[in-house]
Amino acid sequence: MKKLFFFSSFVWIVATNWAAAQTITSPDSKLSLSFSVKNSEAFYNLKYQNKVVVTDSKLGLRLLNSPDLNKGFSIKDTKTSTFKETWKPVWGEKKEYLNHYNELAITLSQQPENREIVVRFRLFNDGLGFRYEFPQQPTLNYFVIKEEDTEFALSKDLKAWWIAADYDTEEYKYTESKLSQIPELFKGSYDGNASQTIVDNAVQSPLMLKNIEDNLYINVHEAALIGYSAMNLEIDYSNFTLKTHLTPDAQGAKGYIQTPFNTPWRTLVVSPNAEGVLDSKLILNLNEPCKIADTKWIKPTKYMGVWFEMFLPGKSTWSYTDLDNVRLGVTDFKKMKPNGRHGANNANVKKYLDFASKHGFDAILVEGWNEGWEDWFGKSKEEVFDFVTPYPDFDVKMLNEYARQKGMKIIMHHETSGAATNYERRMDDAFAFMHKYGYNAIKSGYVGNIIPRGEHHYSQWMVEHYQRVIEKTAANKIMIDSHESVHLTGLHRTWPNFIAAEAARGTEYETFGGLNPDHTTILPFTRLMGGPMDYTPGVFQTKLNYYDPNVTRQVSTTLAKQLAFYVTMYSPLQMACDLPENYARFMDAFQFIKDVAIDWDDSKILAAEPGDYIHIARKAKGKDEWYVGGITDESKRSYTVDFSFLDKGKTYEATIYEDAKDADYIDNPMAYHIYKQKVTKDSKVSIQLARSGGYAISVKPVKIATKNK
């Protein structure tokens, strides 16, 4: 049942005249926001129980070929209100969410330009969201943004978890340092894998911060990114002020705007503990309610797929033929020599379908099924993929019928190679092809430079492209999982068919670029703040010399930590990425992946610290079952799981999957221990976590035997 309350002219505003500061507090009165105009410039500040979150921070925008919108302001009008509702997501971490805030909307008049803008603030118990609104008006109709002047003026040199700002990729390792240390660490932070669009002295959002002195955790990001460029954050080290840096196009423009228009929300999640940051739903609440009338076709999905084997030494390829065909100029498939290692072949796909269906999975993903992989850069990228032409060894009709008979779906893969315009003009044919053969989900990809040339992955044009794809897939009742796309900003509330995304460094880097042991203890505080990630966990064979004795690389986790990811790395689209034959070797551990839910009625953040550890308990949707997961960084740790979240008076059986006593992510990563024990609401279980280790627990009610009458 939705509960909705709305009151105008909220009495907590402090205003004796238009020149005085306008102030509101959060519903629990712990956060206070003040807005003021000083010397015709607009500022805001935010405090948590009288501790400074951000000091006076400037607001406004600079324009191209037009007077800037950052000075000459006076307050024309002010309105306040409060809003409270509970709403139920189509899928999510909880059955329902509370959306409760106090709002302050300031109308600013700018003279002598005779223009108006509105700055709207929403103050929640867990933080602040604010945006600019541009009403339609004769003096502000069309304009081009040169830069946004929004600031987050921090009070001191805070601890930060960051990646370098880049217009085209977010697939970097995170660095933990003070803000003042970023310049000396910056070049080393992208380990030689940078694109050509690194932004000096800037970091990407979401940015996680910790004010150690005041014991405050602060997360800076954005919500409802629609029709606008993605935000980065420049750092002024003289006063530790973060300044908005929007992604430009090739001409340097940051946004082409036609009024009326609202920018995305700028967000500050604030908490006295790290658990509160992970539990925040502020970003989600700042998005519009669901716009899809019938959502029954949108289903959380557990899947396997022909994917990870393409990253493994000596295994499979995406392409069907030998690359020498391209070098020799052979373009006729009938004359091409197959390479013998094409992964998306009928027999291999059927093998995955057999194993996945036997063990209760919903779908399999198949990459490399369609023509075009041989000549990614040889021809015009406009000609590479048409999204409807399979390779000779991939029988679309037969495989989809085979999947249907086993109660399975096949997830379509659409690698655009960055040719966004090509994808848009081919979507109608591609979706018709999907409907014909029974596909209802897509994994899309945007590897490479964007066409049209001059656009960046996170520029306004591409943000609009991603939105067009989301809305068009929704109209076709197709779920979308986007890779190499822009960071998430809570849009899955409005468009729940947008079921997951990558937009960060995922599991494939375990096979070639490496992931630090602390990587997955940071991602939930950064990338996942905006929405679920298709992280693709589940690697059981962690030593890659298993496939090739000359390979020294290995996965940077224990096997038990891979199990924990199904709880700590939230997603309604969860992959078991490893090969069926590897799971067959460890069927007792694989049982947890089979059992674990992917949609939840409740989630409890038991303990957390960015860069160190995360422990979470989640209750399965519609069931009296709980799943607990915990992970650590490169340090061994002990943790006591408190089962007080269980129902009073009930007894449960806990199946505990933990690191073995001699487990170590380098020396003995696949050593684990499984045992069962009865637990109640009063139980506590102590667990030891190896270096880069973890644990997973399934908790199910004990069935009470009844005597036959």
C-alpha positions as CSV (number, residue, x, y, z in Angstrom):
1,M,0.0,0.0,0.0
2,K,1.5,3.4,-1.0
3,K,1.4,6.1,1.7
4,L,1.6,9.6,0.4
5,F,1.7,12.9,2.2
6,F,2.4,16.4,0.8
7,F,2.3,19.7,2.6
8,S,3.1,23.1,1.1
9,S,4.9,26.0,2.9
10,F,6.9,23.7,5.3
11,V,7.3,25.6,8.5
12,W,11.0,24.9,9.1
13,I,12.2,27.4,6.5
14,V,14.1,30.3,8.0
15,A,13.6,33.5,6.1
16,T,13.2,37.0,7.4
17,N,13.8,38.6,3.9
18,W,15.0,37.6,0.5
19,A,18.6,38.3,1.4
20,A,18.7,35.9,4.4
21,A,19.8,32.3,4.1
22,Q,17.0,29.9,3.3
23,T,17.3,26.8,5.5
24,I,15.6,23.4,5.7
25,T,16.4,20.3,7.7
26,S,16.0,16.6,6.9
27,P,12.9,14.8,8.3
28,D,15.0,13.5,11.2
29,S,16.6,17.0,11.7
30,K,20.1,15.6,11.6
31,L,21.0,17.2,8.2
32,S,20.6,20.9,7.6
33,L,20.8,22.7,4.2
34,S,21.3,26.5,3.8
35,F,21.0,28.4,0.5
36,S,22.1,32.1,0.1
37,V,22.9,34.7,-2.5
38,K,26.1,36.6,-1.8
39,N,27.3,39.4,-4.1
40,S,24.8,38.1,-6.7
41,E,26.2,34.6,-6.7
42,A,24.4,31.5,-5.4
43,F,25.7,29.2,-2.7
44,Y,24.6,26.2,-0.6
45,N,26.1,24.4,2.3
46,L,25.3,21.2,4.2
47,K,25.8,20.1,7.7
48,Y,25.2,16.8,9.6
49,Q,24.5,17.4,13.3
50,N,26.5,20.6,13.1
51,K,29.5,18.9,11.4
52,V,30.4,20.4,8.0
53,V,29.7,18.1,5.0
54,V,30.3,20.9,2.5
55,T,31.0,24.5,3.2
56,D,29.6,27.3,1.0
57,S,29.7,25.9,-2.5
58,K,29.0,27.8,-5.6
59,L,26.1,27.0,-8.0
60,G,25.6,28.0,-11.7
61,L,26.6,27.3,-15.3
62,R,28.8,28.9,-17.9
63,L,27.4,29.2,-21.4
64,L,28.8,29.4,-24.9
65,N,28.1,32.5,-26.9
66,S,25.7,33.8,-24.2
67,P,26.0,35.4,-20.7
68,D,26.8,32.9,-18.0
69,L,24.2,31.7,-15.5
70,N,26.4,32.0,-12.5
71,K,26.0,35.6,-11.2
72,G,23.6,38.5,-11.2
73,F,21.2,36.5,-9.1
74,S,18.5,37.6,-6.7
75,I,15.9,35.5,-5.1
76,K,12.5,36.0,-6.7
77,D,10.5,33.2,-5.0
78,T,10.9,30.3,-2.5
79,K,8.7,27.3,-1.9
80,T,9.0,24.5,0.6
81,S,7.2,21.2,1.0
82,T,7.6,17.8,2.4
83,F,6.9,14.5,0.7
84,K,6.6,10.9,2.1
85,E,5.7,7.7,0.3
86,T,6.5,4.0,0.3
87,W,6.8,2.3,-3.1
88,K,7.4,-1.2,-4.3
89,P,10.1,-1.8,-7.0
90,V,9.6,-4.3,-9.8
91,W,12.7,-6.0,-8.5
92,G,15.2,-4.8,-5.8
93,E,17.1,-5.2,-2.6
94,K,14.0,-4.7,-0.5
95,K,10.2,-5.3,-0.9
96,E,9.5,-1.6,-0.6
97,Y,11.4,1.6,-0.2
98,L,10.7,4.8,1.9
99,N,10.9,8.0,-0.1
100,H,10.8,10.9,2.5
101,Y,12.3,14.3,2.0
102,N,11.8,18.0,2.7
103,E,12.1,20.2,-0.3
104,L,13.3,23.8,-1.0
105,A,12.8,25.3,-4.4
106,I,14.5,28.7,-5.1
107,T,13.5,30.7,-8.1
108,L,16.5,33.0,-9.1
109,S,16.1,36.0,-11.2
110,Q,19.1,37.1,-13.3
111,Q,19.5,40.7,-14.3
112,P,20.1,42.5,-16.6
113,E,19.5,39.3,-18.8
114,N,15.9,39.0,-17.5
115,R,16.3,35.2,-17.1
116,E,15.1,32.8,-14.4
117,I,16.2,29.4,-13.2
118,V,15.0,27.2,-10.3
119,V,17.4,25.4,-7.9
120,R,15.5,22.5,-6.3
121,F,16.9,20.9,-3.2
122,R,15.6,17.6,-1.7
123,L,16.9,16.8,1.8
124,F,16.5,13.2,3.0
125,N,17.7,11.6,6.2
126,D,20.5,10.0,4.2
127,G,21.6,13.0,2.2
128,L,20.9,15.7,-0.4
129,G,19.8,15.9,-4.0
130,F,19.6,19.1,-6.0
131,R,19.2,20.1,-9.6
132,Y,18.8,23.1,-11.9
133,E,15.5,23.7,-13.7
134,F,15.1,26.0,-16.7
135,P,11.5,27.1,-17.3
136,Q,10.7,28.0,-20.9
137,Q,11.0,31.8,-21.3
138,P,11.6,34.3,-24.2
139,T,15.1,35.1,-22.9
140,L,16.3,31.5,-22.3
141,N,15.1,29.2,-25.1
142,Y,18.1,27.5,-26.6
143,F,21.6,27.5,-25.1
144,V,24.8,25.6,-25.1
145,I,26.6,24.7,-21.8
146,K,30.4,25.4,-21.7
147,E,30.7,24.0,-18.2
148,E,28.6,23.5,-15.0
149,D,29.9,25.5,-12.0
150,T,28.4,23.3,-9.3
151,E,30.9,22.8,-6.4
152,F,31.2,20.5,-3.5
153,A,33.5,22.5,-1.1
154,L,34.8,20.0,1.4
155,S,35.9,21.1,4.8
156,K,39.3,19.3,4.8
157,D,41.6,16.8,3.1
158,L,39.4,13.7,3.1
159,K,40.2,10.1,2.5
160,A,39.0,9.0,-1.0
161,W,38.4,5.9,-3.1
162,W,38.7,7.1,-6.7
163,I,39.4,6.4,-10.3
164,A,40.8,8.8,-12.9
165,A,38.2,10.8,-14.8
166,D,37.9,9.6,-18.4
167,Y,35.3,10.4,-21.1
168,D,35.3,6.9,-22.5
169,T,36.0,4.3,-19.8
170,E,35.4,3.5,-16.2
171,E,37.3,0.3,-16.2
172,Y,40.1,1.2,-13.8
173,K,41.4,-0.1,-10.5
174,Y,40.4,2.0,-7.6
175,T,43.0,3.9,-5.6
176,E,42.6,4.7,-1.8
177,S,44.3,7.9,-0.7
178,K,43.8,11.3,0.7
179,L,42.6,13.9,-1.8
180,S,46.0,15.7,-1.5
181,Q,47.8,12.6,-2.6
182,I,45.9,12.2,-5.9
183,P,48.4,14.3,-8.1
184,E,51.3,12.0,-7.2
185,L,49.3,8.8,-7.7
186,F,47.2,9.9,-10.7
187,K,49.3,8.6,-13.6
188,G,49.9,5.2,-11.8
189,S,46.2,4.8,-11.2
190,Y,45.3,3.7,-14.7
191,D,48.2,1.2,-15.1
192,G,48.9,1.9,-18.7
193,N,45.4,1.0,-19.9
194,A,44.1,4.6,-20.3
195,S,42.1,5.8,-23.2
196,Q,43.0,9.0,-24.9
197,T,40.5,11.0,-22.9
198,I,41.9,11.0,-19.4
199,V,41.1,14.3,-17.6
200,D,44.0,15.6,-15.5
201,N,43.3,16.5,-11.9
202,A,39.8,15.0,-12.1
203,V,38.1,11.8,-10.8
204,Q,34.9,10.0,-11.7
205,S,31.7,9.8,-9.8
206,P,30.5,8.1,-7.8
207,L,33.3,9.3,-5.5
208,M,33.5,7.8,-2.0
209,L,34.9,10.0,0.8
210,K,35.6,9.6,4.5
211,N,36.0,12.5,6.9
212,I,38.0,10.6,9.6
213,E,38.1,13.5,12.0
214,D,34.3,13.9,12.1
215,N,33.5,10.2,11.4
216,L,31.4,11.0,8.4
217,Y,31.1,9.0,5.2
218,I,30.2,11.0,2.1
219,N,29.3,9.8,-1.4
220,V,29.2,12.2,-4.4
221,H,27.3,11.2,-7.5
222,E,24.3,12.1,-9.7
223,A,20.8,10.8,-10.2
224,A,18.5,10.6,-13.2
225,L,21.1,11.2,-15.9
226,I,18.9,11.9,-18.9
227,G,19.7,14.2,-21.9
228,Y,22.8,15.6,-20.3
229,S,26.5,14.8,-20.1
230,A,27.9,12.6,-17.4
231,M,29.6,14.3,-14.4
232,N,33.3,14.1,-13.4
233,L,34.9,16.0,-10.5
234,E,37.9,18.3,-10.8
235,I,39.8,18.9,-7.6
236,D,41.0,22.3,-6.4
237,Y,43.7,21.2,-4.0
238,S,44.1,24.7,-2.4
239,N,40.8,24.3,-0.6
240,F,39.7,20.7,-1.5
241,T,36.8,21.8,-3.5
242,L,35.3,19.4,-6.0
243,K,34.1,21.1,-9.2
244,T,31.8,19.6,-11.8
245,H,33.5,18.7,-15.1
246,L,31.0,17.5,-17.7
247,T,31.9,15.2,-20.6
248,P,32.2,17.3,-23.8
249,D,31.7,16.5,-27.5
250,A,34.4,17.0,-30.1
251,Q,33.8,20.8,-30.2
252,G,34.1,21.1,-26.5
253,A,30.4,21.7,-25.8
254,K,29.0,20.1,-22.7
255,G,25.3,20.2,-23.5
256,Y,22.8,21.5,-26.0
257,I,19.7,22.6,-24.1
258,Q,16.2,23.6,-25.1
259,T,13.9,24.8,-22.4
260,P,12.0,23.7,-20.4
261,F,14.7,21.4,-19.1
262,N,15.9,19.9,-15.8
263,T,19.4,18.7,-15.2
264,P,20.3,15.5,-13.4
265,W,20.3,15.6,-9.7
266,R,23.6,16.2,-7.9
267,T,23.7,13.9,-4.9
268,L,25.5,13.8,-1.5
269,V,24.8,10.6,0.5
270,V,25.9,11.3,4.1
271,S,26.2,8.8,7.0
272,P,28.0,8.4,10.3
273,N,28.8,4.8,9.3
274,A,29.7,3.0,6.1
275,E,26.7,0.7,6.4
276,G,24.4,3.7,6.0
277,V,25.9,4.6,2.7
278,L,25.3,1.1,1.3
279,D,21.8,1.1,2.6
280,S,20.9,4.5,1.1
281,K,18.2,4.6,-1.6
282,L,18.5,8.4,-2.2
283,I,19.7,8.1,-5.8
284,L,16.9,5.7,-6.6
285,N,14.3,7.9,-4.9
286,L,15.4,10.9,-7.1
287,N,14.3,9.1,-10.2
288,E,10.8,9.1,-11.6
289,P,8.3,6.2,-10.8
290,C,8.1,3.2,-13.2
291,K,6.9,4.2,-16.7
292,I,6.2,0.6,-17.9
293,A,2.5,-0.2,-17.4
294,D,2.9,-4.0,-17.6
295,T,6.0,-5.3,-16.0
296,K,5.2,-9.0,-15.7
297,W,7.7,-9.9,-18.5
298,I,10.6,-8.3,-16.5
299,K,12.2,-11.2,-14.6
300,P,15.4,-11.3,-12.5
301,T,17.6,-13.8,-14.2
302,K,20.3,-16.3,-13.2
303,Y,22.4,-17.3,-16.2
304,M,25.5,-19.0,-17.6
305,G,27.1,-18.5,-20.9
306,V,29.6,-18.8,-23.7
307,W,31.6,-15.8,-22.7
308,F,34.3,-16.4,-20.0
309,E,36.0,-19.1,-22.0
310,M,36.9,-16.5,-24.6
311,F,39.2,-14.9,-22.0
312,L,40.9,-18.1,-20.9
313,P,44.3,-19.1,-22.3
314,G,44.0,-21.3,-25.4
315,K,40.2,-21.8,-25.2
316,S,37.7,-20.1,-27.5
317,T,37.3,-17.1,-29.7
318,W,34.4,-14.8,-30.7
319,S,35.3,-15.0,-34.4
320,Y,34.5,-18.0,-36.6
321,T,37.4,-17.8,-39.0
322,D,41.1,-17.3,-38.9
323,L,42.2,-13.7,-38.9
324,D,44.5,-14.5,-41.8
325,N,41.4,-14.5,-44.0
326,V,41.1,-10.8,-43.5
327,R,44.8,-10.2,-44.0
328,L,44.5,-12.0,-47.3
329,G,41.5,-10.1,-48.4
330,V,39.1,-13.1,-48.3
331,T,35.5,-11.8,-47.5
332,D,33.4,-14.7,-48.8
333,F,32.5,-17.0,-45.8
334,K,32.4,-20.0,-48.2
335,K,36.1,-19.5,-48.9
336,M,37.1,-18.6,-45.4
337,K,39.0,-21.1,-43.2
338,P,37.3,-21.7,-39.8
339,N,39.7,-21.3,-36.9
340,G,38.4,-24.4,-35.0
341,R,38.0,-22.5,-31.8
342,H,34.8,-20.6,-32.3
343,G,32.9,-20.7,-29.0
344,A,29.4,-20.0,-30.2
345,N,28.9,-23.3,-32.0
346,N,25.9,-25.6,-31.8
347,A,27.5,-28.3,-29.8
348,N,29.1,-26.0,-27.3
349,V,25.9,-24.0,-26.8
350,K,23.9,-27.2,-26.3
351,K,26.4,-28.3,-23.7
352,Y,25.8,-25.1,-21.7
353,L,22.0,-25.4,-22.1
354,D,22.1,-29.0,-20.9
355,F,24.2,-28.1,-17.7
356,A,22.3,-24.9,-17.0
357,S,18.9,-26.4,-17.3
358,K,19.8,-29.4,-15.2
359,H,20.8,-27.1,-12.4
360,G,17.9,-24.6,-12.4
361,F,19.2,-21.6,-14.3
362,D,17.0,-19.3,-16.4
363,A,19.1,-18.5,-19.4
364,I,22.5,-18.7,-21.1
365,L,24.3,-15.8,-22.9
366,V,26.0,-16.6,-26.2
367,E,28.7,-14.1,-27.5
368,G,30.2,-14.3,-30.9
369,W,27.1,-15.9,-32.5
370,N,27.0,-13.3,-35.4
371,E,29.2,-12.4,-38.3
372,G,31.6,-9.5,-38.0
373,W,34.1,-10.3,-35.4
374,E,36.9,-10.9,-37.9
375,D,37.1,-7.4,-39.2
376,W,36.3,-5.1,-36.3
377,F,38.6,-2.4,-37.6
378,G,39.4,-3.5,-41.1
379,K,36.2,-2.1,-42.7
380,S,34.0,0.8,-41.9
381,K,32.6,0.0,-38.5
382,E,29.2,0.8,-40.0
383,E,29.4,-2.5,-41.8
384,V,30.7,-4.8,-39.1
385,F,27.5,-6.0,-37.4
386,D,23.9,-6.3,-38.6
387,F,22.7,-8.2,-35.5
388,V,20.7,-10.7,-37.6
389,T,23.3,-12.8,-39.5
390,P,24.6,-15.8,-37.5
391,Y,27.8,-17.7,-38.3
392,P,27.4,-21.0,-40.2
393,D,27.9,-23.1,-37.0
394,F,25.2,-21.3,-35.0
395,D,21.7,-22.5,-35.9
396,V,19.4,-19.9,-34.4
397,K,16.2,-21.7,-34.9
398,M,17.4,-25.1,-33.7
399,L,19.1,-23.7,-30.6
400,N,16.2,-21.6,-29.5
401,E,13.9,-24.6,-29.9
402,Y,16.3,-26.7,-27.9
403,A,16.4,-24.1,-25.2
404,R,12.6,-23.8,-25.1
405,Q,12.2,-27.5,-24.6
406,K,14.5,-27.3,-21.6
407,G,12.6,-24.3,-20.1
408,M,15.5,-22.0,-20.9
409,K,16.1,-18.7,-22.7
410,I,19.1,-17.5,-24.7
411,I,20.3,-14.0,-24.1
412,M,21.0,-12.1,-27.2
413,H,24.4,-10.4,-27.5
414,H,24.6,-7.1,-29.5
415,E,28.2,-5.8,-29.7
416,T,27.9,-2.5,-31.5
417,S,31.7,-1.9,-31.7
418,G,30.9,1.6,-30.7
419,A,28.9,2.3,-33.9
420,A,25.9,3.7,-32.1
421,T,24.2,5.2,-35.2
422,N,24.5,1.8,-37.0
423,Y,22.8,0.2,-34.0
424,E,20.0,2.7,-33.9
425,R,19.1,2.2,-37.6
426,R,19.2,-1.6,-37.2
427,M,17.4,-2.0,-34.0
428,D,13.9,-2.5,-35.5
429,D,15.2,-5.4,-37.6
430,A,17.3,-6.8,-34.7
431,F,14.3,-6.8,-32.4
432,A,12.0,-8.4,-34.9
433,F,14.7,-11.1,-35.3
434,M,14.7,-11.6,-31.5
435,H,10.9,-11.9,-31.3
436,K,10.9,-14.4,-34.2
437,Y,13.3,-16.7,-32.3
438,G,12.2,-16.2,-28.7
439,Y,14.8,-13.9,-27.3
440,N,13.7,-11.4,-24.6
441,A,17.0,-10.1,-23.2
442,I,20.1,-8.3,-24.6
443,K,23.6,-7.8,-23.5
444,S,24.8,-4.8,-25.4
445,G,28.4,-3.6,-25.8
446,Y,30.2,-0.4,-26.9
447,V,33.8,-1.5,-27.2
448,G,35.9,1.0,-29.2
449,N,35.6,4.6,-30.3
450,I,32.1,6.0,-30.8
451,I,30.6,6.6,-34.2
452,P,29.6,9.3,-34.9
453,R,33.2,10.3,-34.5
454,G,33.8,13.0,-32.0
455,E,31.3,11.7,-29.5
456,H,32.5,10.1,-26.2
457,H,30.9,7.2,-24.3
458,Y,29.6,9.6,-21.6
459,S,28.8,12.7,-23.7
460,Q,25.3,14.1,-24.0
461,W,24.6,12.5,-27.4
462,M,25.6,9.0,-26.1
463,V,23.6,9.4,-22.9
464,E,20.6,10.2,-25.1
465,H,21.5,7.1,-27.2
466,Y,21.5,4.8,-24.2
467,Q,18.1,6.2,-23.1
468,R,16.7,5.6,-26.6
469,V,17.8,2.0,-26.4
470,I,16.3,1.6,-22.9
471,E,12.9,3.0,-24.0
472,K,12.9,1.1,-27.3
473,T,13.7,-2.2,-25.7
474,A,10.9,-1.5,-23.1
475,A,8.5,-0.9,-25.9
476,N,9.5,-4.3,-27.4
477,K,9.3,-6.1,-24.0
478,I,13.0,-6.7,-24.0
479,M,15.4,-6.5,-21.0
480,I,18.7,-4.7,-21.5
481,D,22.1,-5.2,-19.9
482,S,24.5,-2.6,-21.2
483,H,28.3,-2.9,-21.2
484,E,30.9,-0.1,-21.8
485,S,28.0,2.4,-21.1
486,V,27.8,5.3,-18.8
487,H,27.7,4.9,-15.0
488,L,24.2,4.1,-13.5
489,T,22.1,6.8,-11.8
490,G,19.0,5.0,-10.6
491,L,17.2,4.9,-13.9
492,H,16.1,1.3,-13.3
493,R,13.4,2.7,-11.0
494,T,11.8,4.3,-14.0
495,W,12.8,1.7,-16.6
496,P,13.1,-1.7,-14.7
497,N,13.8,-3.5,-18.0
498,F,17.2,-1.8,-17.7
499,I,18.1,-4.8,-15.5
500,A,21.9,-4.3,-15.1
501,A,25.0,-2.7,-16.6
502,E,28.7,-3.1,-16.5
503,A,30.3,0.5,-16.4
504,A,33.2,-0.6,-14.3
505,R,36.1,-3.1,-14.2
506,G,34.5,-6.5,-14.0
507,T,35.5,-10.2,-13.7
508,E,37.1,-10.5,-17.1
509,Y,40.0,-8.4,-15.8
510,E,40.9,-11.3,-13.5
511,T,42.2,-13.1,-16.6
512,F,44.4,-10.3,-18.2
513,G,44.6,-7.0,-16.3
514,G,44.2,-8.1,-12.8
515,L,42.0,-7.0,-10.0
516,N,43.2,-5.9,-6.6
517,P,41.8,-7.9,-3.6
518,D,40.1,-4.7,-2.3
519,H,38.3,-4.0,-5.6
520,T,35.0,-5.6,-4.7
521,T,35.0,-4.0,-1.3
522,I,35.1,-0.6,-3.0
523,L,32.7,-1.2,-5.9
524,P,29.5,-1.3,-3.8
525,F,30.5,2.2,-2.4
526,T,31.2,3.6,-5.9
527,R,29.8,2.1,-9.1
528,L,26.9,0.2,-7.4
529,M,25.6,3.3,-5.7
530,G,23.8,4.1,-9.0
531,G,22.4,0.6,-9.7
532,P,23.2,-3.1,-10.1
533,M,26.3,-4.3,-11.9
534,D,26.7,-7.3,-14.2
535,Y,29.9,-8.2,-12.5
536,T,29.8,-11.8,-13.7
537,P,31.1,-13.7,-10.6
538,G,31.5,-17.4,-10.0
539,V,35.1,-18.2,-11.0
540,F,35.9,-21.6,-9.5
541,Q,39.1,-22.5,-11.4
542,T,41.1,-19.5,-10.1
543,K,44.6,-20.5,-11.3
544,L,44.9,-19.9,-15.1
545,N,47.9,-22.2,-15.5
546,Y,45.3,-24.9,-15.3
547,Y,44.6,-24.1,-19.0
548,D,48.2,-23.2,-20.0
549,P,51.3,-24.1,-17.8
550,N,53.1,-21.0,-19.2
551,V,50.5,-18.6,-17.8
552,T,51.4,-17.1,-14.4
553,R,48.2,-15.0,-13.9
554,Q,45.5,-16.0,-11.6
555,V,42.2,-14.8,-10.1
556,S,42.8,-12.5,-7.0
557,T,40.2,-14.2,-4.8
558,T,39.5,-17.5,-3.1
559,L,36.7,-19.7,-4.3
560,A,34.6,-18.9,-1.2
561,K,34.9,-15.2,-2.0
562,Q,33.4,-15.8,-5.4
563,L,30.4,-17.4,-3.7
564,A,30.0,-14.3,-1.4
565,F,29.7,-12.0,-4.4
566,Y,26.2,-13.3,-5.1
567,V,25.2,-11.5,-1.9
568,T,27.6,-8.6,-1.7
569,M,27.5,-7.6,-5.4
570,Y,23.8,-6.9,-5.9
571,S,22.3,-7.6,-9.2
572,P,19.0,-9.1,-10.5
573,L,21.0,-10.4,-13.4
574,Q,23.6,-12.8,-11.9
575,M,25.9,-14.9,-14.0
576,A,27.7,-18.1,-13.1
577,C,30.6,-17.3,-15.4
578,D,32.9,-20.3,-15.2
579,L,32.8,-23.4,-17.5
580,P,30.3,-26.2,-16.8
581,E,33.2,-28.7,-16.4
582,N,34.7,-26.5,-13.6
583,Y,31.5,-26.4,-11.7
584,A,31.2,-30.2,-12.1
585,R,34.4,-30.6,-10.2
586,F,33.1,-28.6,-7.2
587,M,29.4,-29.5,-7.1
588,D,29.2,-29.1,-3.3
589,A,30.3,-25.4,-3.6
590,F,28.2,-24.9,-6.7
591,Q,25.1,-25.7,-4.6
592,F,25.2,-22.2,-3.2
593,I,25.0,-20.6,-6.6
594,K,22.1,-22.9,-7.4
595,D,20.3,-21.9,-4.2
596,V,21.0,-18.2,-3.8
597,A,18.2,-15.8,-4.7
598,I,18.5,-12.9,-7.1
599,D,15.5,-10.9,-5.9
600,W,14.9,-9.8,-2.4
601,D,12.4,-8.8,0.2
602,D,14.9,-7.4,2.6
603,S,18.6,-6.6,2.9
604,K,20.7,-5.9,6.0
605,I,24.1,-4.3,5.8
606,L,25.7,-6.1,8.8
607,A,29.1,-4.5,8.7
608,A,31.2,-2.6,6.1
609,E,34.2,-0.4,5.5
610,P,35.2,0.7,2.0
611,G,38.4,-1.0,0.8
612,D,38.4,-3.4,3.8
613,Y,35.3,-5.6,4.1
614,I,31.6,-6.0,3.5
615,H,29.0,-8.3,5.2
616,I,25.4,-8.4,4.0
617,A,22.3,-10.6,4.8
618,R,19.4,-10.7,2.3
619,K,16.0,-12.3,2.5
620,A,14.8,-14.1,-0.6
621,K,11.7,-12.7,-2.4
622,G,8.6,-14.4,-1.1
623,K,10.4,-17.0,1.0
624,D,11.6,-17.4,4.5
625,E,15.1,-17.9,3.4
626,W,18.2,-15.7,4.1
627,Y,21.5,-15.6,2.3
628,V,24.6,-14.0,4.0
629,G,27.9,-13.1,2.3
630,G,31.1,-11.5,3.5
631,I,34.3,-10.5,1.8
632,T,37.6,-9.1,2.8
633,D,40.6,-7.3,1.1
634,E,44.2,-8.6,1.1
635,S,44.0,-9.0,4.9
636,K,42.9,-12.0,6.9
637,R,39.9,-11.2,9.1
638,S,37.6,-12.8,11.5
639,Y,33.9,-12.0,11.7
640,T,31.0,-13.1,13.9
641,V,27.7,-13.4,12.0
642,D,24.8,-12.3,14.3
643,F,21.6,-14.0,13.2
644,S,19.3,-11.5,15.0
645,F,17.7,-10.7,11.7
646,L,15.9,-14.1,11.8
647,D,12.3,-14.5,13.0
648,K,11.8,-15.1,16.7
649,G,10.8,-18.6,17.8
650,K,12.0,-20.3,14.6
651,T,14.8,-22.7,14.0
652,Y,16.8,-22.6,10.7
653,E,19.5,-24.7,9.1
654,A,22.5,-22.7,8.0
655,T,24.8,-24.1,5.4
656,I,28.1,-22.3,5.7
657,Y,30.6,-22.1,2.8
658,E,33.9,-20.7,4.1
659,D,37.6,-20.5,3.4
660,A,39.5,-23.6,4.6
661,K,42.0,-23.0,7.4
662,D,44.9,-23.1,4.9
663,A,43.1,-21.1,2.2
664,D,44.9,-18.2,0.6
665,Y,44.1,-16.3,-2.6
666,I,47.6,-16.8,-4.0
667,D,48.8,-20.0,-2.5
668,N,45.7,-22.1,-2.0
669,P,42.6,-20.2,-3.4
670,M,40.3,-23.2,-4.1
671,A,40.4,-24.6,-0.5
672,Y,37.0,-24.3,1.2
673,H,35.0,-25.9,3.9
674,I,31.3,-26.6,4.0
675,Y,29.3,-27.5,7.1
676,K,25.7,-27.2,8.5
677,Q,24.4,-26.1,11.8
678,K,21.1,-25.1,13.4
679,V,20.7,-21.4,14.1
680,T,18.0,-19.1,15.7
681,K,17.6,-15.4,16.2
682,D,20.0,-15.7,19.2
683,S,22.8,-17.5,17.3
684,K,26.2,-16.1,16.5
685,V,28.7,-17.9,14.3
686,S,32.4,-17.0,14.1
687,I,34.1,-17.2,10.7
688,Q,37.7,-16.8,9.5
689,L,38.3,-15.1,6.2
690,A,41.5,-15.8,4.3
691,R,43.4,-13.1,2.4
692,S,41.1,-11.9,-0.3
693,G,38.7,-14.5,1.0
694,G,35.0,-14.7,1.9
695,Y,32.1,-16.8,3.0
696,A,28.5,-17.5,2.0
697,I,25.7,-18.9,4.1
698,S,22.3,-20.1,3.1
699,V,19.7,-20.1,5.9
700,K,16.5,-22.1,5.5
701,P,13.8,-22.9,8.0
702,V,13.9,-26.4,9.6
703,K,11.0,-28.4,8.5
704,I,9.1,-29.9,11.4
705,A,8.0,-33.5,10.8
706,T,4.3,-34.2,11.5
707,K,2.8,-37.5,12.5
708,N,0.2,-39.1,10.2
709,K,-3.2,-39.2,11.8
